[in-house]
Amino acid sequence: MKPFTYTRADDVTSAVSEVSRQEGAKVIAGGTNLLDLMKIDVMQPRHLVDITRLALTTIEKTAEGGLLLGALATNADTAYHEQVEQRYPLLSHAILAGATAQLRNKATDAGNLLQRTRCYYFYDTHTACNKREPGTGCSAIHGYNRNHAILGHSEHCIATHPSDMAVALAALEARIHVTGPQGERTIPIADFHRLPGDTPEKDTNLADDEIITAIELSPKGFARHYTYLKNRDRASYAFALVSVAVGLDMEGDTIQEARIALGGVAHKPWRNPEAEALLTGKKASRENFQPVADAYVHGAKGFEHNSFKIELARRSIVRALMQAAHVDQNSNGN
């Protein structure tokens, strides 16, 4: 670990000031990802700004009837919050599918969104990685890439975003509240994370001198018809090979609106609104779900070790939709 300086902020204004003033500064709260990366020299911030004293832990209703999650609310507190469990069970289930109880007790909601990829080569400083050191190449493309992206990747990076929570937030169309020297702004979750393109070192559209203050959920939580399906190599403490978050608005057995987000397949939670629209006005059935799954993986490209993800994603989407719509899994074969 490289030497660094440290300050503790007492309010949002001072935190933003410290981050803006100190070159190479990073914000630290739970530290469940940042500290690990500092220990192995993957990240080497010159200055840490501790924001754990900021009054950003509250979870409260908004005037519009939604819910505002404080940036420093822990993953555990969020998952088990009465309003989240009752109104946004998709989010609760997604959070509980990630990490361990100990980590969820420490990790914050904002930190969950900002965690870095778990690509093996990103963590190995002896290998080339454009995300860690731009311009050096992507070792994963011709290396062991079982956990890597099949959608939205580029010739510069095929890493995936590791968060379960972010996948649920994408399906819920959350909005991220941030504050910087220029004031406050709100970023739709769809625009918060980035695809790698030519700048894989940039994970999000959050400016270097901005901090997250809250995550806003709209009133629509899909509490009756939802699911979070996570395929992984072991039952716990493993990142998704493919995960699917589904929220359905239904009248009887007819779908009025569908939201689907995939995890483990791209550099950000993956949405395809055009594919979702195929379900509008349709009866919930395997027959109607299959074209949606096909559309979601259209254009997907696998590599030597992860091409299986394409079919896994297709099957997982159908299964998740059937679970959310309460359709008999044994109907129509498969």
Sine and cosine of phi, psi and omega as CSV:
sin_phi,cos_phi,sin_psi,cos_psi,sin_omega,cos_omega
0.00,0.00,0.74,-0.68,0.01,-1.00
-0.98,0.18,0.47,-0.88,0.05,-1.00
-0.89,0.46,0.54,-0.84,0.03,-1.00
-0.49,-0.87,0.34,-0.94,0.10,-0.99
-0.99,-0.15,0.23,-0.97,-0.15,-0.99
-0.54,-0.84,0.69,-0.73,0.16,-0.99
-0.67,-0.74,0.39,-0.92,0.04,-1.00
-0.89,-0.46,0.86,-0.51,-0.02,-1.00
-1.00,0.06,0.56,-0.83,0.00,-1.00
-0.97,-0.24,-0.22,0.97,0.04,-1.00
-0.44,-0.90,0.18,-0.98,-0.07,-1.00
-0.89,0.45,-0.65,0.76,-0.03,-1.00
-0.87,0.50,-0.73,0.69,-0.01,-1.00
-0.93,0.36,-0.55,0.83,0.04,-1.00
-0.90,0.44,-0.73,0.68,0.03,-1.00
-0.89,0.47,-0.65,0.76,0.01,-1.00
-0.88,0.48,-0.69,0.72,-0.01,-1.00
-0.91,0.41,-0.69,0.73,-0.01,-1.00
-0.91,0.41,-0.61,0.79,-0.01,-1.00
-0.95,0.30,-0.58,0.81,-0.12,-0.99
-0.98,0.19,-0.58,0.81,-0.11,-0.99
-1.00,-0.09,0.90,-0.44,0.04,-1.00
-0.90,0.43,0.71,-0.70,0.01,-1.00
0.96,0.27,0.35,0.94,-0.02,-1.00
-0.99,0.16,0.53,-0.85,0.10,-0.99
-0.74,-0.67,0.55,-0.83,0.08,-1.00
-0.99,0.11,0.62,-0.78,0.08,-1.00
-0.77,-0.64,0.70,-0.72,0.06,-1.00
-0.78,-0.63,-0.99,-0.13,0.04,-1.00
-0.91,0.42,-0.59,0.81,0.07,-1.00
0.96,0.29,0.22,0.98,-0.12,-0.99
-0.93,0.36,-0.33,0.94,0.07,-1.00
-0.93,-0.36,-0.71,0.71,-0.06,-1.00
-0.86,0.51,-0.72,0.69,-0.04,-1.00
-0.90,0.44,-0.62,0.78,0.06,-1.00
-0.87,0.50,-0.69,0.72,-0.03,-1.00
-0.94,0.34,-0.53,0.85,0.06,-1.00
-0.93,0.37,-0.61,0.79,-0.04,-1.00
-0.90,0.44,-0.48,0.88,-0.01,-1.00
-0.95,-0.30,0.25,0.97,0.10,-0.99
0.90,0.43,0.36,0.93,0.12,-0.99
-0.96,0.27,-0.65,0.76,0.14,-0.99
-0.89,-0.46,0.68,-0.74,-0.08,-1.00
-0.71,-0.70,0.90,0.43,0.01,-1.00
-0.90,0.43,0.61,-0.80,0.03,-1.00
-0.99,0.15,-0.38,0.92,-0.07,-1.00
-0.53,-0.85,0.67,-0.74,0.07,-1.00
-0.93,-0.38,0.72,-0.70,0.07,-1.00
-0.93,-0.36,0.94,-0.33,-0.03,-1.00
-0.98,0.18,0.87,-0.49,-0.03,-1.00
-0.93,-0.36,0.28,0.96,-0.09,-1.00
-0.92,0.40,-0.30,0.95,0.02,-1.00
-1.00,0.02,-0.06,1.00,-0.02,-1.00
-0.95,0.32,0.57,-0.82,-0.04,-1.00
-0.99,0.14,0.92,0.39,-0.06,-1.00
-0.79,-0.61,0.53,0.85,-0.05,-1.00
-0.97,-0.23,-0.07,1.00,-0.11,-0.99
-0.97,0.23,0.60,-0.80,0.17,-0.98
-0.89,-0.45,0.89,-0.45,-0.13,-0.99
-0.57,-0.82,0.37,-0.93,0.02,-1.00
-0.95,0.31,0.53,-0.85,0.08,-1.00
-1.00,-0.09,0.25,-0.97,0.00,-1.00
-0.90,0.44,-0.44,0.90,-0.02,-1.00
-1.00,0.09,-0.07,1.00,0.01,-1.00
0.99,-0.14,0.08,1.00,0.06,-1.00
-1.00,0.01,-0.44,-0.90,-0.02,-1.00
-0.65,-0.76,0.66,-0.75,0.02,-1.00
-0.92,-0.39,0.88,-0.48,0.00,-1.00
-0.99,-0.14,0.88,-0.47,0.05,-1.00
-0.88,0.48,0.61,-0.79,-0.06,-1.00
-0.84,0.54,-0.52,0.86,-0.07,-1.00
-0.99,-0.15,0.11,0.99,0.16,-0.99
-0.89,0.46,0.69,-0.72,-0.01,-1.00
-0.97,0.25,0.36,-0.93,0.05,-1.00
-0.85,0.53,-0.63,0.77,-0.01,-1.00
-0.91,0.41,-0.74,0.67,0.00,-1.00
-0.88,0.48,-0.60,0.80,0.00,-1.00
-0.94,0.35,-0.75,0.66,-0.05,-1.00
-0.87,0.49,-0.59,0.81,-0.07,-1.00
-0.99,-0.16,0.09,1.00,0.04,-1.00
-0.92,0.39,0.68,-0.73,-0.08,-1.00
-0.82,0.57,-0.71,0.71,-0.03,-1.00
-0.92,0.39,-0.60,0.80,0.02,-1.00
-0.93,0.36,-0.72,0.69,-0.01,-1.00
-0.88,0.47,-0.64,0.77,-0.07,-1.00
-0.99,0.14,-0.67,0.75,-0.14,-0.99
-0.98,-0.19,-0.44,0.90,-0.04,-1.00
-0.72,-0.69,0.84,0.55,-0.06,-1.00
-0.88,0.47,-0.43,0.90,0.07,-1.00
-0.85,0.53,-0.70,0.71,0.01,-1.00
-0.91,0.41,-0.70,0.71,0.01,-1.00
-0.85,0.52,-0.73,0.68,-0.03,-1.00
-0.91,0.42,-0.63,0.78,0.00,-1.00
-0.91,0.42,-0.69,0.72,0.01,-1.00
-0.88,0.48,-0.70,0.72,-0.04,-1.00
-0.95,0.33,-0.23,0.97,0.07,-1.00
-0.99,0.13,-0.14,0.99,-0.08,-1.00
-0.95,-0.30,0.48,-0.88,0.14,-0.99
0.83,0.56,-0.56,-0.83,0.03,-1.00
-0.78,-0.63,0.20,-0.98,0.02,-1.00
-0.85,0.53,-0.65,0.76,-0.01,-1.00
-0.89,0.46,-0.70,0.71,0.00,-1.00
-0.93,0.37,-0.63,0.78,0.02,-1.00
-0.91,0.42,-0.47,0.88,0.05,-1.00
-0.94,0.33,-0.36,0.93,-0.06,-1.00
-0.96,-0.28,-0.64,0.77,-0.08,-1.00
-0.92,0.39,0.59,-0.81,0.01,-1.00
-0.98,-0.19,0.30,-0.95,-0.01,-1.00
-0.90,0.43,-0.69,0.72,0.03,-1.00
-0.90,0.43,-0.66,0.75,0.01,-1.00
-0.89,0.45,-0.56,0.83,0.04,-1.00
-0.86,0.51,-0.68,0.74,-0.01,-1.00
-0.93,0.37,-0.47,0.88,-0.12,-0.99
-0.99,-0.14,0.04,1.00,-0.03,-1.00
-0.90,0.44,0.51,-0.86,-0.07,-1.00
-1.00,0.02,0.25,-0.97,-0.01,-1.00
-0.87,0.49,0.44,-0.90,0.09,-1.00
-0.98,-0.18,0.37,0.93,0.09,-1.00
-0.82,0.57,0.76,-0.65,-0.05,-1.00
-0.84,0.54,-0.62,0.78,-0.10,-1.00
-0.97,0.24,-0.46,0.89,0.12,-0.99
-0.90,0.44,-0.60,0.80,-0.03,-1.00
-0.99,0.15,-0.31,0.95,-0.05,-1.00
-0.99,-0.16,0.97,-0.24,-0.09,-1.00
-0.94,0.33,-0.08,1.00,0.03,-1.00
-1.00,-0.05,0.02,1.00,0.00,-1.00
-0.89,-0.45,0.33,-0.94,0.03,-1.00
-0.96,0.27,0.68,-0.73,0.02,-1.00
-0.41,-0.91,0.91,-0.40,0.01,-1.00
-0.91,0.42,-0.44,0.90,0.02,-1.00
-0.95,0.30,-0.64,0.76,0.00,-1.00
-0.99,0.14,-0.63,0.77,-0.03,-1.00
-0.62,-0.78,1.00,-0.03,-0.09,-1.00
-0.79,0.61,0.67,-0.74,0.06,-1.00
1.00,-0.05,-0.05,1.00,-0.04,-1.00
-1.00,-0.02,-0.29,0.96,-0.02,-1.00
0.93,-0.36,0.16,-0.99,0.02,-1.00
-0.88,-0.47,0.97,-0.26,-0.02,-1.00
-0.92,0.40,-0.43,0.90,-0.09,-1.00
-0.94,0.34,-0.48,0.88,-0.08,-1.00
-0.85,0.52,-0.67,0.74,0.01,-1.00
-0.94,-0.35,0.21,0.98,0.01,-1.00
-0.96,-0.28,-0.49,-0.87,0.04,-1.00
-1.00,0.08,0.93,-0.38,-0.19,-0.98
-0.80,-0.60,0.54,0.84,-0.05,-1.00
-0.86,0.51,-0.59,0.81,-0.07,-1.00
-1.00,-0.06,0.18,0.98,-0.20,-0.98
-1.00,-0.09,-0.02,-1.00,-0.19,-0.98
-0.97,0.25,0.52,-0.85,0.14,-0.99
-0.88,-0.48,-0.13,0.99,-0.01,-1.00
-0.71,-0.70,0.60,-0.80,0.14,-0.99
0.94,0.34,0.15,0.99,-0.03,-1.00
-0.99,0.14,0.13,-0.99,0.02,-1.00
-0.70,-0.71,0.08,-1.00,0.03,-1.00
-0.92,0.38,-0.18,0.98,-0.04,-1.00
-0.99,-0.17,-0.29,0.96,-0.07,-1.00
-0.21,-0.98,0.70,-0.72,0.07,-1.00
-0.82,-0.58,0.43,0.90,-0.01,-1.00
-0.95,0.30,0.32,-0.95,0.06,-1.00
-0.89,-0.46,0.41,-0.91,0.11,-0.99
-0.99,0.14,0.69,-0.72,-0.17,-0.99
-1.00,0.00,-0.19,0.98,-0.18,-0.98
-0.95,0.30,0.69,-0.72,0.21,-0.98
-0.99,0.13,-0.67,0.74,-0.03,-1.00
-0.84,0.54,-0.67,0.74,-0.05,-1.00
-0.90,0.44,-0.52,0.85,0.01,-1.00
-0.92,0.40,-0.70,0.71,0.05,-1.00
-0.90,0.44,-0.67,0.74,0.01,-1.00
-0.89,0.46,-0.55,0.84,0.05,-1.00
-0.91,0.42,-0.69,0.73,0.03,-1.00
-0.91,0.42,-0.54,0.84,-0.01,-1.00
-1.00,0.09,-0.06,1.00,0.00,-1.00
0.81,0.59,0.78,0.62,0.03,-1.00
-0.93,0.37,0.28,-0.96,0.06,-1.00
-0.82,-0.57,0.68,-0.73,-0.08,-1.00
-0.98,-0.21,0.85,-0.52,0.03,-1.00
-1.00,-0.02,0.79,-0.61,-0.01,-1.00
-0.74,-0.67,0.39,-0.92,0.02,-1.00
-0.72,-0.70,0.67,-0.74,0.03,-1.00
-0.57,-0.82,-0.13,-0.99,0.00,-1.00
-0.86,0.52,-0.45,0.89,0.00,-1.00
-1.00,0.02,0.05,1.00,0.01,-1.00
0.94,-0.35,-0.33,-0.95,-0.06,-1.00
-0.99,-0.11,0.51,-0.86,0.13,-0.99
-0.47,-0.88,0.25,-0.97,-0.01,-1.00
-0.83,-0.56,0.74,-0.67,-0.04,-1.00
-0.90,-0.44,0.85,-0.52,0.11,-0.99
-0.85,0.52,0.62,-0.78,-0.04,-1.00
-0.83,0.55,-0.51,0.86,0.01,-1.00
-0.90,0.43,-0.44,0.90,-0.02,-1.00
-0.97,-0.24,0.01,1.00,-0.08,-1.00
-0.97,0.22,-0.79,0.61,0.04,-1.00
-1.00,0.05,0.45,-0.89,-0.08,-1.00
-0.92,-0.40,0.42,-0.91,0.25,-0.97
-0.99,0.13,0.39,-0.92,-0.15,-0.99
-0.92,0.39,-0.68,0.73,-0.01,-1.00
0.74,0.67,-0.73,-0.68,0.03,-1.00
-1.00,-0.07,-0.02,1.00,-0.05,-1.00
-0.77,-0.64,0.90,0.44,-0.05,-1.00
-0.91,0.41,-0.28,0.96,0.02,-1.00
-0.95,0.32,-0.24,0.97,0.00,-1.00
-0.98,-0.19,0.94,-0.35,-0.04,-1.00
-0.99,0.12,-0.53,0.85,-0.13,-0.99
-0.68,-0.73,0.12,-0.99,0.10,-1.00
-0.99,-0.12,0.25,0.97,0.12,-0.99
-0.96,0.27,0.79,-0.61,0.00,-1.00
-0.94,0.35,0.41,-0.91,-0.04,-1.00
-0.87,0.49,-0.44,0.90,-0.04,-1.00
-0.97,-0.25,0.33,0.94,0.05,-1.00
-0.93,-0.37,0.44,-0.90,0.11,-0.99
-0.78,-0.62,0.50,-0.87,0.07,-1.00
-0.98,0.19,0.71,-0.70,0.04,-1.00
-0.93,-0.36,-0.44,0.90,-0.03,-1.00
-0.25,-0.97,0.29,-0.96,0.11,-0.99
-0.84,-0.54,0.83,-0.56,-0.07,-1.00
-0.97,-0.24,0.78,-0.63,0.07,-1.00
-0.97,-0.26,0.68,-0.73,0.05,-1.00
-0.96,0.28,0.21,-0.98,-0.01,-1.00
-0.88,0.48,-0.44,0.90,-0.06,-1.00
-0.99,0.16,0.93,-0.38,-0.05,-1.00
-0.92,-0.39,-0.07,1.00,0.01,-1.00
0.81,0.58,0.71,0.70,-0.11,-0.99
-0.94,0.33,-0.34,0.94,-0.04,-1.00
-1.00,-0.03,-0.59,0.81,-0.08,-1.00
-0.78,-0.62,0.99,-0.15,-0.07,-1.00
-0.42,-0.91,0.29,-0.96,0.22,-0.98
-0.27,-0.96,0.44,-0.90,0.20,-0.98
-0.80,-0.60,0.93,-0.37,-0.05,-1.00
-0.95,-0.31,0.83,-0.56,-0.04,-1.00
-0.82,-0.57,0.89,-0.45,0.10,-0.99
-0.99,-0.11,0.79,-0.61,-0.04,-1.00
-0.50,-0.87,0.18,-0.98,-0.08,-1.00
-0.97,0.26,-0.38,0.92,0.07,-1.00
-0.60,-0.80,0.22,-0.97,-0.20,-0.98
-0.94,0.33,-0.38,0.92,-0.02,-1.00
-0.54,-0.84,0.31,-0.95,0.05,-1.00
0.77,0.64,0.76,0.65,0.06,-1.00
-0.60,-0.80,0.59,-0.81,0.01,-1.00
-0.99,0.16,0.38,-0.92,-0.11,-0.99
-0.95,0.33,0.70,-0.71,0.29,-0.96
-0.97,0.26,-0.77,0.64,0.15,-0.99
-0.56,-0.83,0.78,-0.63,0.13,-0.99
-0.81,-0.58,0.43,-0.91,-0.03,-1.00
-0.69,-0.73,0.84,-0.55,0.13,-0.99
-0.96,-0.27,0.78,-0.62,-0.04,-1.00
-0.77,-0.64,0.71,-0.70,0.17,-0.99
-0.76,-0.65,0.78,-0.62,-0.03,-1.00
-0.84,-0.54,0.67,-0.74,0.18,-0.98
-0.96,-0.26,0.89,-0.45,-0.13,-0.99
-0.79,-0.61,0.51,-0.86,0.20,-0.98
-0.86,-0.51,0.94,-0.33,-0.13,-0.99
0.90,0.43,-0.81,-0.58,0.04,-1.00
-0.97,-0.25,0.28,0.96,-0.01,-1.00
-0.97,-0.26,0.72,-0.69,-0.04,-1.00
-1.00,0.04,0.83,-0.56,0.04,-1.00
-1.00,-0.02,-0.59,0.81,0.02,-1.00
-0.46,-0.89,0.61,-0.79,0.04,-1.00
-0.77,-0.64,0.69,-0.72,0.12,-0.99
-0.83,-0.56,0.78,-0.63,-0.01,-1.00
-0.70,-0.71,0.74,-0.68,0.10,-0.99
-0.71,-0.71,0.66,-0.75,0.00,-1.00
-0.95,-0.30,0.59,-0.81,0.12,-0.99
-0.86,-0.51,0.33,-0.94,0.03,-1.00
0.98,0.21,0.09,1.00,-0.08,-1.00
-0.87,-0.49,-0.17,0.98,-0.09,-1.00
-0.46,-0.89,0.07,-1.00,-0.01,-1.00
-0.96,0.29,-0.13,0.99,0.02,-1.00
-0.48,-0.88,0.28,-0.96,0.12,-0.99
-0.83,0.56,0.71,-0.71,-0.19,-0.98
-0.97,-0.23,0.86,-0.51,0.07,-1.00
-0.89,-0.45,0.46,-0.89,0.09,-1.00
-0.61,-0.79,0.99,0.10,-0.06,-1.00
-0.84,0.54,-0.55,0.83,0.01,-1.00
-0.90,0.43,-0.63,0.77,0.04,-1.00
-0.93,0.36,-0.64,0.76,0.03,-1.00
-0.86,0.50,-0.62,0.79,-0.05,-1.00
-0.90,0.44,-0.34,0.94,0.04,-1.00
-0.89,0.46,-0.34,0.94,-0.04,-1.00
-1.00,-0.02,-0.21,0.98,-0.06,-1.00
-0.88,0.48,0.84,-0.55,0.00,-1.00
0.98,0.18,0.07,1.00,-0.04,-1.00
-0.99,-0.13,0.47,-0.88,0.09,-1.00
-0.95,0.30,0.63,-0.78,0.03,-1.00
-0.95,0.31,0.94,-0.33,-0.01,-1.00
-0.38,-0.93,0.41,-0.91,0.05,-1.00
-0.84,0.54,-0.63,0.78,-0.01,-1.00
-0.85,0.53,-0.63,0.78,0.00,-1.00
-0.99,0.10,-0.34,0.94,0.00,-1.00
-0.98,0.18,-0.51,0.86,-0.09,-1.00
-0.88,0.48,-0.70,0.71,0.03,-1.00
-0.88,0.47,-0.52,0.86,0.04,-1.00
-0.92,0.40,-0.70,0.71,0.03,-1.00
-0.89,0.46,-0.66,0.75,0.02,-1.00
-0.89,0.46,-0.66,0.75,0.00,-1.00
-0.92,0.40,-0.58,0.82,-0.02,-1.00
-0.91,0.41,-0.57,0.82,-0.04,-1.00
-0.99,-0.16,0.10,0.99,0.05,-1.00
-0.88,0.48,0.77,-0.64,-0.01,-1.00
1.00,0.07,-0.04,1.00,0.02,-1.00
-0.90,0.43,0.59,-0.81,0.02,-1.00
-0.74,-0.67,0.86,-0.52,0.04,-1.00
-1.00,-0.09,0.16,-0.99,0.04,-1.00
-0.87,-0.49,-0.19,-0.98,-0.18,-0.98
-0.82,0.57,-0.64,0.77,-0.13,-0.99
-0.94,-0.33,-0.06,1.00,-0.11,-0.99
-0.82,-0.58,0.21,0.98,0.00,-1.00
-0.88,0.47,-0.41,0.91,0.03,-1.00
-0.87,0.50,-0.38,0.93,-0.03,-1.00
-0.90,0.45,-0.46,0.89,-0.04,-1.00
-0.89,0.45,-0.78,0.63,0.04,-1.00
-0.94,0.35,-0.58,0.81,0.04,-1.00
-0.88,0.47,-0.67,0.75,0.03,-1.00
-0.90,0.44,-0.69,0.72,0.00,-1.00
-0.86,0.51,-0.76,0.65,-0.01,-1.00
-0.92,0.39,-0.59,0.81,-0.03,-1.00
-0.92,0.38,-0.60,0.80,0.03,-1.00
-0.89,0.45,-0.72,0.70,0.02,-1.00
-0.88,0.47,-0.72,0.69,-0.03,-1.00
-0.89,0.45,-0.68,0.73,-0.02,-1.00
-0.91,0.42,-0.65,0.76,0.03,-1.00
-0.90,0.44,-0.64,0.77,0.02,-1.00
-0.91,0.41,-0.63,0.77,0.05,-1.00
-0.90,0.44,-0.71,0.70,-0.04,-1.00
-0.91,0.41,-0.59,0.81,-0.03,-1.00
-1.00,0.04,-0.04,1.00,-0.02,-1.00
0.88,0.48,0.65,0.76,0.07,-1.00
-1.00,-0.03,0.64,-0.77,0.01,-1.00
-0.84,0.54,0.86,-0.50,-0.04,-1.00
-0.90,0.43,-0.37,0.93,-0.04,-1.00
-1.00,-0.02,0.00,1.00,-0.03,-1.00
-0.97,0.23,0.56,-0.83,0.05,-1.00
0.82,0.57,0.59,0.81,0.10,-0.99
0.97,0.23,-0.25,-0.97,-0.02,-1.00
0.88,0.48,0.00,0.00,0.00,0.00
